[in-house]
Amino acid sequence: MKNSTLKLPAMIVLYLLISSISGQAQAHFLLNLNVRIFHIEHTASGANLYMRVPMPYLLADKTALGRDPYTGKLPQPAPYTKNSLNQGDLVHYVDFQQLELAPLGLGNIAESAIFLRNTDMQIKGDVKAVRLYRIGSEPDFATLEEAQQAFLKQYLPEDTNQRLYVGDTLVDIQIYYPLEAPLGEYQLSSSLNPGLPNQEDTANLVLDYNPGRTQVFRSRGLMQDPLLITHSSIDAVKTFLAEGIAHILKGLDHVLFVLCLSLGALSLPLLLWRATGFTIGHSITLSAGFFGFVPTVSWFVPMVETGIALSIIYMAWISLHREDTKITGSESTIFIGTCMLGLLHGLGFSFVLHEILQVDSPNIWQSLLAFNLGVEAGQVLIILAIWPLAYLARLWKKEWEIRIRYSVAGLCSAIAFIWTLDRGYELVSAIF
């Protein structure tokens, strides 16, 4: 019984170690995160939906994966695309000729899969316009005015003589929903399921422009479950609170840092004091990073990620020597240290948030504050889960608590050390 009790925490963290080795080491910058934006404009006779979506979300499930094993022929391409081989690999290009013949075709695919429901009644939409852009050349799309201006651009990219990968293409679509009465509360959902890697982390931003009130909602994933759009600021804030909580709970590096932070404090007041220092630090850089007050040089990204990995090792070291102030320093020194480490983690939070919002998005401070509070709530949840267990173990048998603490801190350090090597290599490569 004793051995199995002691092995359980080690087995859990060992699983995390294996997962971290097989996953992405750069947690914030290599997210494979796709963003879909929905602007809903209310009018006297209906509603306009302006959406921006990566082209693979519309077509990835409509083509075969490879060549016929018997004939060697390429599979039937998805609508409005062409298949080709590139060094033996199947690639998909935009078919401009098909699109010129059916300029609203991609919009019709989107309209059939985007569901707008008012009082449990699905509203049929009418596709008004479609625009295609090569990623990097797309116009801004953060506000309603920018979304409307995007449809004043030409239909297809200027360089139609050059091949355009489907994966490098953004599609803007305008759909009009006629209504007999003003649109009140409604549900927005999507049946698109392209089967893309990490599509469960898709960032959806819904901006609702009801006369006199603009609300910004956030949803993660494919939106197969309807998102309720109301006129309540509280409901809008809740979606960003949930995103902040999800970010810290799904970010293994943040979880390990708070885990070691919890194990490294002798009392709950000291733990809360240190957590406050961490909060102060990351709140500063979350805002600064989001608004672009950070360097843009190539080495900055891996430097921050390497620093986050090292912060876990430092906090694990603190937890191993928590009783010896000669080694760890005074509580004021540790507080300053957690503030500094919070600065690093705050940058990580801001990079994810910047994928979701733009600086000129409506209600930006409301959304930013809600996301930050969600991060804090996620941090508190980890502390509430870890601290009572550690405290009870110390009361029950101090030797057990010491063994558990050393096992957990050691394995957390091992994970962070692997990240440090991987991210450090990226840093050196970026510098030289």
MOHU-V74627 format. One record per helix or strand of 3 or more residues. SS is the DSSP state (H for helix, E for strand). FROM is the first residue (numbers start at 1). TO is the last residue. If there is no record, write none. Layout:
[[SS;FROM;TO] [SS;FROM;TO]]
This chain:
[[H;2;22] [E;35;43] [E;46;54] [H;56;62] [E;81;86] [E;89;94] [H;96;101] [H;105;113] [E;114;118] [E;125;134] [H;144;150] [H;166;168] [E;169;178] [E;186;190] [H;199;201] [E;203;210] [E;213;220] [E;227;229] [H;233;250] [H;252;263] [H;268;290] [H;298;320] [H;325;328] [H;331;356] [H;364;396] [H;398;431]]
